[in-house]
Amino acid sequence: MKKLILLVVLLAVVAFISGVLAQPKPTEKPAPAPAPAAPEKTKLEKFSGVIEKVDEVAKTFEVKQKVKKEEKTLAFTTDDKTKVTKGKETLSFSGLKKGTRVSIEYKKDGDKNMAVEIKVAATKKK
């Protein structure tokens, strides 16, 4: 019985001492927390051409670009953050019409092309 009490006391002392030794010393500074990862900037891509089709309800449009003999058509979606400008003037989505020359900055959003900024070319005066 005396051995059992001695063993319990010895274990309690060892646990107490190891807990004290594990504490950081007051002069030691705790390790700094890792910095949060910076949000990855989305790379914007550019495309320019002539509007082929506009869907007012879905707020989407298609632009066709002709380079040499090759034609390329891309579909774009818009949201409330999409900026539409013509020179210094800000336009709404309804300002986009078929046959209008535009330059678009967009980002890939899954399989969609999300237009961030649409610049409408000034019409030439005749």
N, C-alpha and C positions, 0 to 999 in steps of 0.2 A: 504494500500500500504506500509506503514511504517513497518507493521508487517511482510509482505512478504520479504522485504529487510533485516530486522533483522533476520529472519529465515534463509535466504540464507547465510548471513555472519556467523551466529552461526554454521551452518552445515560446512562451509568451514574451520572455526577454529577447529572444532572437527576433521575433516578429517586430517588437517595438524598435529595436536597434536598426533593423533593415529599413523600417519606415522612416526613421530619422535620417539615415544616410541617403535615402532616395530623394529627400527634399533638396531643391536647388539652394545654393548658398546665397545670402542676400546680395553679395557683390556680383554674382553672376546674373546676366540679363537672360531672360528666356528667349529662345530662338524665335525670330520674327515669323509671322504667319506668311505663307506663300502668297504672292500677289495674285489677284484674280486675273484670269486670262483675258486679254484684251479682245473685244468683239472683232471678229474677222470682217474686214471691209469687203463689201460686195463689189466685184469688178464690173464696171459699166461698159457695155459694148455699144457701138454706133452703127446705124444703118440709115441710108437715105434713099429716097425714090419718090414714086408717085402713088398716091392712095388709089387703090383699086376697088375697095369695098368698105363700107362703114355700117356697123350694127349699133344703132342708137340705144337699143334696149340692153344689150349685153355689154355695151361700152367697149367694143372691140373693133379693130380695123385691120386691113391687109395693105401692105405696101409692096409694090413691085419695083425692083431695081434692075436696070439693064446695063450690063457691062460687056462691051464689044457685042458678040452675038449671043451671049449667055444671059438668060433672065432668071432672077431669083425673087421669090415672093415669100414674105414672112408675115405671120399674123401676130398682132400685139393686143394685149389687154391693158386696161387702164383702171385706176382707182381714184379716190378723192385726192390723193397726194400728187397725182400726175400733173405737171405744169405744162400748159399749152400756151405758147407765145408766138406773136407775129411782130417782129421788131421789138419795140418796147411795150407793146400792147399785150395784155393777158386775155386769152380767149377761153371759152368753155369748150367742152367736147363737141358740142353741136357746131362749132366753127370748122370742124374737119369735114371736108366734102370730097367726093370722088374727083380725081383729076388734079388734086392739089399736091404740089411738091412739098415734101417734108423731110426733116432730118430728126432722127430719133436717138435718144440715149436710153438704153434699156438694160435690164438685168434678167438673167435666167432664173425662173422660179419653177423648178421641176421641169415639166415639159412646156411651160408657158413662157412667153417673152413679156415681161412686165415693163411697160413704158414708164420711165421716170420723168423724162422731159421731151416734149415735142416742139420743134421749131418749124413753124409754117413759113415757107419762102414767100417773100413779097411778090405780088403779081406785077407783071410788067405792063406799063401803060402803053397803049397803042397810039 
